[in-house]
Every structure is written in structure tokens, then in C-alpha cells.
Amino acid sequence: MLQHRVKEQAALLWDLITNSNGHFYIAGNAKDMPTAVCDALKEAFQSEGA
């Protein structure tokens, strides 16, 4: 699941977004996936950005 990959790659995502002007797009219409991914991103960025 994508939210698990976000958690696994939190440091890389943080680096790409903050240091390399990276972007993150969430697409699709899975029922709870966008909410779960947003929650995973918030958690990852809080832990990496602290």
C-alpha cells in the first residue's frame, strides 16, 4: 500500500520535497486511500522535519 511506502521512504520524501523542490501528487478514486496517504505524509514529515 502506498501509505506504507511513504512511511518507509519518509527521509527520502522529506529530502526531495524540501531540498530538491519535489512535488507529491495523489491521484485515483480509492475510497480511503487519499486520506490514509495524507495521514502518512503528515506523520512522515512531522518525524523528519522535527
Gaussian input, Z-matrix of N, CA and C with variables (Angstrom, degrees):
# hf/3-21g

backbone

0 1
 N
 C     1     B1
 C     2     B2     1     A1
 N     3     B3     2     A2     1     D1
 C     4     B4     3     A3     2     D2
 C     5     B5     4     A4     3     D3
 N     6     B6     5     A5     4     D4
 C     7     B7     6     A6     5     D5
 C     8     B8     7     A7     6     D6
 N     9     B9     8     A8     7     D7
 C    10    B10     9     A9     8     D8
 C    11    B11    10    A10     9     D9
 N    12    B12    11    A11    10    D10
 C    13    B13    12    A12    11    D11
 C    14    B14    13    A13    12    D12
 N    15    B15    14    A14    13    D13
 C    16    B16    15    A15    14    D14
 C    17    B17    16    A16    15    D15
 N    18    B18    17    A17    16    D16
 C    19    B19    18    A18    17    D17
 C    20    B20    19    A19    18    D18
 N    21    B21    20    A20    19    D19
 C    22    B22    21    A21    20    D20
 C    23    B23    22    A22    21    D21
 N    24    B24    23    A23    22    D22
 C    25    B25    24    A24    23    D23
 C    26    B26    25    A25    24    D24
 N    27    B27    26    A26    25    D25
 C    28    B28    27    A27    26    D26
 C    29    B29    28    A28    27    D27
 N    30    B30    29    A29    28    D28
 C    31    B31    30    A30    29    D29
 C    32    B32    31    A31    30    D30
 N    33    B33    32    A32    31    D31
 C    34    B34    33    A33    32    D32
 C    35    B35    34    A34    33    D33
 N    36    B36    35    A35    34    D34
 C    37    B37    36    A36    35    D35
 C    38    B38    37    A37    36    D36
 N    39    B39    38    A38    37    D37
 C    40    B40    39    A39    38    D38
 C    41    B41    40    A40    39    D39
 N    42    B42    41    A41    40    D40
 C    43    B43    42    A42    41    D41
 C    44    B44    43    A43    42    D42
 N    45    B45    44    A44    43    D43
 C    46    B46    45    A45    44    D44
 C    47    B47    46    A46    45    D45
 N    48    B48    47    A47    46    D46
 C    49    B49    48    A48    47    D47
 C    50    B50    49    A49    48    D48
 N    51    B51    50    A50    49    D49
 C    52    B52    51    A51    50    D50
 C    53    B53    52    A52    51    D51
 N    54    B54    53    A53    52    D52
 C    55    B55    54    A54    53    D53
 C    56    B56    55    A55    54    D54
 N    57    B57    56    A56    55    D55
 C    58    B58    57    A57    56    D56
 C    59    B59    58    A58    57    D57
 N    60    B60    59    A59    58    D58
 C    61    B61    60    A60    59    D59
 C    62    B62    61    A61    60    D60
 N    63    B63    62    A62    61    D61
 C    64    B64    63    A63    62    D62
 C    65    B65    64    A64    63    D63
 N    66    B66    65    A65    64    D64
 C    67    B67    66    A66    65    D65
 C    68    B68    67    A67    66    D66
 N    69    B69    68    A68    67    D67
 C    70    B70    69    A69    68    D68
 C    71    B71    70    A70    69    D69
 N    72    B72    71    A71    70    D70
 C    73    B73    72    A72    71    D71
 C    74    B74    73    A73    72    D72
 N    75    B75    74    A74    73    D73
 C    76    B76    75    A75    74    D74
 C    77    B77    76    A76    75    D75
 N    78    B78    77    A77    76    D76
 C    79    B79    78    A78    77    D77
 C    80    B80    79    A79    78    D78
 N    81    B81    80    A80    79    D79
 C    82    B82    81    A81    80    D80
 C    83    B83    82    A82    81    D81
 N    84    B84    83    A83    82    D82
 C    85    B85    84    A84    83    D83
 C    86    B86    85    A85    84    D84
 N    87    B87    86    A86    85    D85
 C    88    B88    87    A87    86    D86
 C    89    B89    88    A88    87    D87
 N    90    B90    89    A89    88    D88
 C    91    B91    90    A90    89    D89
 C    92    B92    91    A91    90    D90
 N    93    B93    92    A92    91    D91
 C    94    B94    93    A93    92    D92
 C    95    B95    94    A94    93    D93
 N    96    B96    95    A95    94    D94
 C    97    B97    96    A96    95    D95
 C    98    B98    97    A97    96    D96
 N    99    B99    98    A98    97    D97
 C   100   B100    99    A99    98    D98
 C   101   B101   100   A100    99    D99
 N   102   B102   101   A101   100   D100
 C   103   B103   102   A102   101   D101
 C   104   B104   103   A103   102   D102
 N   105   B105   104   A104   103   D103
 C   106   B106   105   A105   104   D104
 C   107   B107   106   A106   105   D105
 N   108   B108   107   A107   106   D106
 C   109   B109   108   A108   107   D107
 C   110   B110   109   A109   108   D108
 N   111   B111   110   A110   109   D109
 C   112   B112   111   A111   110   D110
 C   113   B113   112   A112   111   D111
 N   114   B114   113   A113   112   D112
 C   115   B115   114   A114   113   D113
 C   116   B116   115   A115   114   D114
 N   117   B117   116   A116   115   D115
 C   118   B118   117   A117   116   D116
 C   119   B119   118   A118   117   D117
 N   120   B120   119   A119   118   D118
 C   121   B121   120   A120   119   D119
 C   122   B122   121   A121   120   D120
 N   123   B123   122   A122   121   D121
 C   124   B124   123   A123   122   D122
 C   125   B125   124   A124   123   D123
 N   126   B126   125   A125   124   D124
 C   127   B127   126   A126   125   D125
 C   128   B128   127   A127   126   D126
 N   129   B129   128   A128   127   D127
 C   130   B130   129   A129   128   D128
 C   131   B131   130   A130   129   D129
 N   132   B132   131   A131   130   D130
 C   133   B133   132   A132   131   D131
 C   134   B134   133   A133   132   D132
 N   135   B135   134   A134   133   D133
 C   136   B136   135   A135   134   D134
 C   137   B137   136   A136   135   D135
 N   138   B138   137   A137   136   D136
 C   139   B139   138   A138   137   D137
 C   140   B140   139   A139   138   D138
 N   141   B141   140   A140   139   D139
 C   142   B142   141   A141   140   D140
 C   143   B143   142   A142   141   D141
 N   144   B144   143   A143   142   D142
 C   145   B145   144   A144   143   D143
 C   146   B146   145   A145   144   D144
 N   147   B147   146   A146   145   D145
 C   148   B148   147   A147   146   D146
 C   149   B149   148   A148   147   D147

   B1=1.4447
   B2=1.5314
   B3=1.2888
   B4=1.4567
   B5=1.5209
   B6=1.3188
   B7=1.4597
   B8=1.5289
   B9=1.3303
   B10=1.4601
   B11=1.5245
   B12=1.3122
   B13=1.4733
   B14=1.5233
   B15=1.3250
   B16=1.4685
   B17=1.5179
   B18=1.3223
   B19=1.4640
   B20=1.5236
   B21=1.3312
   B22=1.4617
   B23=1.5222
   B24=1.3131
   B25=1.4624
   B26=1.5299
   B27=1.3148
   B28=1.4657
   B29=1.5235
   B30=1.3217
   B31=1.4655
   B32=1.5272
   B33=1.3169
   B34=1.4633
   B35=1.5216
   B36=1.3236
   B37=1.4651
   B38=1.5228
   B39=1.3250
   B40=1.4693
   B41=1.5309
   B42=1.3259
   B43=1.4633
   B44=1.5241
   B45=1.3049
   B46=1.4653
   B47=1.5229
   B48=1.3120
   B49=1.4619
   B50=1.5214
   B51=1.3250
   B52=1.4651
   B53=1.5211
   B54=1.3315
   B55=1.4629
   B56=1.5237
   B57=1.3111
   B58=1.4666
   B59=1.5181
   B60=1.3361
   B61=1.4598
   B62=1.5273
   B63=1.3331
   B64=1.4583
   B65=1.5199
   B66=1.3001
   B67=1.4620
   B68=1.5173
   B69=1.3082
   B70=1.4579
   B71=1.5213
   B72=1.3158
   B73=1.4635
   B74=1.5223
   B75=1.3029
   B76=1.4552
   B77=1.5240
   B78=1.3250
   B79=1.4608
   B80=1.5226
   B81=1.2878
   B82=1.4551
   B83=1.5146
   B84=1.3132
   B85=1.4496
   B86=1.5245
   B87=1.3152
   B88=1.4622
   B89=1.5257
   B90=1.2852
   B91=1.4619
   B92=1.5313
   B93=1.3191
   B94=1.4626
   B95=1.5196
   B96=1.3220
   B97=1.4513
   B98=1.5202
   B99=1.3304
   B100=1.4724
   B101=1.5278
   B102=1.3095
   B103=1.4633
   B104=1.5182
   B105=1.3256
   B106=1.4630
   B107=1.5222
   B108=1.3269
   B109=1.4621
   B110=1.5236
   B111=1.3151
   B112=1.4714
   B113=1.5191
   B114=1.3142
   B115=1.4634
   B116=1.5282
   B117=1.3312
   B118=1.4679
   B119=1.5236
   B120=1.3337
   B121=1.4656
   B122=1.5239
   B123=1.3115
   B124=1.4657
   B125=1.5222
   B126=1.3194
   B127=1.4640
   B128=1.5323
   B129=1.3257
   B130=1.4629
   B131=1.5235
   B132=1.3200
   B133=1.4552
   B134=1.5178
   B135=1.3226
   B136=1.4601
   B137=1.5188
   B138=1.3175
   B139=1.4637
   B140=1.5248
   B141=1.3217
   B142=1.4619
   B143=1.5194
   B144=1.3139
   B145=1.4592
   B146=1.5145
   B147=1.3189
   B148=1.4706
   B149=1.5066
   A1=109.37
   A2=115.10
   A3=120.44
   A4=112.75
   A5=118.05
   A6=119.43
   A7=111.56
   A8=117.70
   A9=120.33
   A10=110.48
   A11=116.61
   A12=120.49
   A13=110.90
   A14=117.02
   A15=120.87
   A16=109.28
   A17=117.00
   A18=120.69
   A19=111.29
   A20=116.99
   A21=121.39
   A22=111.64
   A23=117.27
   A24=122.52
   A25=112.53
   A26=117.35
   A27=121.80
   A28=112.44
   A29=117.44
   A30=120.54
   A31=111.00
   A32=117.11
   A33=120.78
   A34=111.08
   A35=117.43
   A36=120.36
   A37=111.19
   A38=116.60
   A39=120.98
   A40=109.85
   A41=116.53
   A42=120.80
   A43=111.20
   A44=117.72
   A45=120.77
   A46=111.93
   A47=116.83
   A48=120.01
   A49=111.81
   A50=117.94
   A51=119.69
   A52=113.81
   A53=118.11
   A54=120.08
   A55=114.35
   A56=117.37
   A57=120.03
   A58=112.79
   A59=116.48
   A60=121.34
   A61=111.85
   A62=116.10
   A63=121.16
   A64=111.67
   A65=115.40
   A66=122.83
   A67=108.98
   A68=115.56
   A69=121.10
   A70=107.56
   A71=116.76
   A72=121.62
   A73=109.20
   A74=116.30
   A75=121.82
   A76=106.90
   A77=116.22
   A78=120.52
   A79=109.47
   A80=115.44
   A81=120.69
   A82=111.12
   A83=115.83
   A84=119.08
   A85=112.33
   A86=116.92
   A87=119.48
   A88=108.23
   A89=116.56
   A90=121.76
   A91=113.74
   A92=118.62
   A93=121.43
   A94=113.40
   A95=117.51
   A96=120.83
   A97=113.35
   A98=121.26
   A99=119.09
   A100=112.86
   A101=117.83
   A102=120.99
   A103=110.49
   A104=117.49
   A105=121.51
   A106=111.11
   A107=117.43
   A108=121.04
   A109=110.19
   A110=118.11
   A111=120.83
   A112=110.82
   A113=117.23
   A114=120.65
   A115=110.83
   A116=116.83
   A117=120.88
   A118=110.83
   A119=117.30
   A120=120.44
   A121=110.98
   A122=117.44
   A123=120.78
   A124=110.58
   A125=115.80
   A126=120.55
   A127=110.97
   A128=116.49
   A129=120.84
   A130=111.32
   A131=117.20
   A132=120.27
   A133=111.90
   A134=117.20
   A135=119.49
   A136=110.17
   A137=117.47
   A138=119.73
   A139=111.71
   A140=118.22
   A141=121.10
   A142=112.63
   A143=116.74
   A144=120.06
   A145=114.06
   A146=116.40
   A147=119.79
   A148=112.04
   D1=146.95
   D2=-175.87
   D3=-60.62
   D4=-41.52
   D5=-177.88
   D6=-63.12
   D7=-29.84
   D8=176.18
   D9=-69.85
   D10=-38.84
   D11=177.87
   D12=-66.55
   D13=-36.65
   D14=176.90
   D15=-59.80
   D16=-46.38
   D17=179.83
   D18=-63.78
   D19=-40.94
   D20=179.61
   D21=-64.98
   D22=-35.44
   D23=-174.40
   D24=-107.43
   D25=26.11
   D26=-174.95
   D27=-55.32
   D28=-45.87
   D29=-177.67
   D30=-63.90
   D31=-42.76
   D32=179.15
   D33=-64.98
   D34=-45.55
   D35=178.61
   D36=-60.29
   D37=-44.16
   D38=179.06
   D39=-59.25
   D40=-45.81
   D41=-179.45
   D42=-63.42
   D43=-46.09
   D44=-178.58
   D45=-63.58
   D46=-40.76
   D47=-177.01
   D48=-76.15
   D49=-40.19
   D50=-175.91
   D51=-87.15
   D52=-30.84
   D53=-174.63
   D54=-108.14
   D55=-17.08
   D56=-175.71
   D57=-123.46
   D58=16.47
   D59=179.14
   D60=55.27
   D61=36.47
   D62=179.82
   D63=-72.13
   D64=163.23
   D65=178.54
   D66=-129.44
   D67=155.94
   D68=179.24
   D69=-131.18
   D70=123.37
   D71=179.62
   D72=-117.34
   D73=137.21
   D74=175.40
   D75=-116.13
   D76=122.74
   D77=-179.19
   D78=-130.76
   D79=160.17
   D80=177.62
   D81=116.95
   D82=172.88
   D83=-177.99
   D84=-126.78
   D85=27.99
   D86=175.49
   D87=-61.85
   D88=141.80
   D89=-169.83
   D90=-52.81
   D91=-61.41
   D92=-175.31
   D93=-108.03
   D94=-0.93
   D95=-175.17
   D96=-58.78
   D97=-48.35
   D98=-178.63
   D99=-59.09
   D100=-40.55
   D101=178.88
   D102=-65.64
   D103=-44.25
   D104=-179.46
   D105=-64.15
   D106=-39.61
   D107=179.26
   D108=-68.66
   D109=-42.71
   D110=177.37
   D111=-60.97
   D112=-41.76
   D113=177.42
   D114=-62.81
   D115=-41.49
   D116=178.83
   D117=-65.15
   D118=-39.56
   D119=177.57
   D120=-64.38
   D121=-44.43
   D122=178.54
   D123=-58.54
   D124=-46.41
   D125=-179.57
   D126=-63.50
   D127=-44.41
   D128=-179.47
   D129=-63.37
   D130=-44.23
   D131=-177.05
   D132=-72.90
   D133=-31.12
   D134=175.35
   D135=-66.70
   D136=-40.56
   D137=-179.33
   D138=-73.98
   D139=-37.93
   D140=-178.10
   D141=-80.23
   D142=-32.02
   D143=-175.95
   D144=-88.07
   D145=-5.69
   D146=-177.48
   D147=-75.37

